[in-house]
Amino acid sequence: MDPSATIYTKLMLQIYDILVLNLSNRFAWRCSTPNILLPFYQQHLGDNAHLEVGVGTGYYPAASVSKLAKTKLVTLLDLNPNTLAMAETRLSTAGYRGTVESVERSIFDPLPESMKGRYDSVALLYVLHCLPGVFPQKADKVFENITPALAPGGVVFGSTILGRDVDHNWLSRTLVRMYNQKGMFGNLNDTEANLRQSLERYFEEYDLRMEGIVAIFTARRPRTRIEEA
Ligand SMILES: C[S@@+](CC[C@H](N)C(=O)[O-])C[C@H]1O[C@@H](n2cnc3c(N)ncnc32)[C@H](O)[C@@H]1O
């Protein structure tokens, strides 16, 4: 397993929500979970089937069960079995009554045929900055793998912490350096401009905005689908 995923031990997952979703989002990345990321997430969830990539503790889908009331299928995809187990349990404990599927797989690998054309939403929250490599290439690889999963009219939406050309404070600069040294993050050279290049290359329609040092994006109409049609 890659260090981008091995860090999520059962112990780490116990403190993840407080450490990342509460403290780091507020003081380091300056992108609030309750005010920005959770409403953004809920706004884009699909009505029929949703694919959650890089599931962490499962906080976002579990906090959104009322929004998922009509959604028949939630597929959780992650490289780490601990995160998949925790997210699946949390989703059912929170009262989600649809089907939950767990797929233990790297997002750098193509998706199985059975997942293609199936999802009206694909979430990528705080995944790209964990992955090794540089933008636009690593985002290209991820978009190449996930776009075939979209149903017609579907949306990919996500957020990622940028390493360069952003307004770091002391805390964010220190954490970004430290996490990159440990291999938990791979975002030292991630910028808004090189993420935009990848979105532009893969989608006919996209939106990209900044909140603190976090890039927030939605993307629709993958170019490959249009070229193949
Ligand atoms: C920072 S957590 C984000 C969790 C959640 N989306 C959130 O925003 O709170 C990153 C997640 O991506 C997963 N991950 C890391 N590398 C991956 C890869 N190559 N393929 C799939 N998942 C990966 C990790 O195991 C972890 O669950």
The ligand as a Gaussian input file, in Angstrom:
#p B3LYP/6-31G(d) Opt

LIG

0 1
 C       -7.269000      12.591000       3.537000
 S       -8.270000      11.149000       3.414000
 C       -9.779000      11.869000       2.812000
 C      -10.978000      11.245000       3.434000
 C      -12.314000      11.912000       3.130000
 N      -12.606000      11.964000       1.703000
 C      -12.351000      13.308000       3.717000
 O      -12.366000      14.287000       2.950000
 O      -12.377000      13.411000       4.940000
 C       -7.628000      10.361000       1.944000
 C       -8.256000       9.010000       1.656000
 O       -7.754000       8.570000       0.364000
 C       -7.356000       7.205000       0.469000
 N       -6.330000       6.944000      -0.559000
 C       -5.030000       7.312000      -0.547000
 N       -4.412000       6.915000      -1.662000
 C       -5.357000       6.265000      -2.409000
 C       -5.345000       5.638000      -3.674000
 N       -4.235000       5.576000      -4.428000
 N       -6.488000       5.091000      -4.145000
 C       -7.647000       5.140000      -3.401000
 N       -7.705000       5.729000      -2.200000
 C       -6.587000       6.284000      -1.706000
 C       -6.881000       7.049000       1.904000
 O       -6.849000       5.708000       2.332000
 C       -7.900000       7.912000       2.640000
 O       -9.066000       7.180000       2.953000

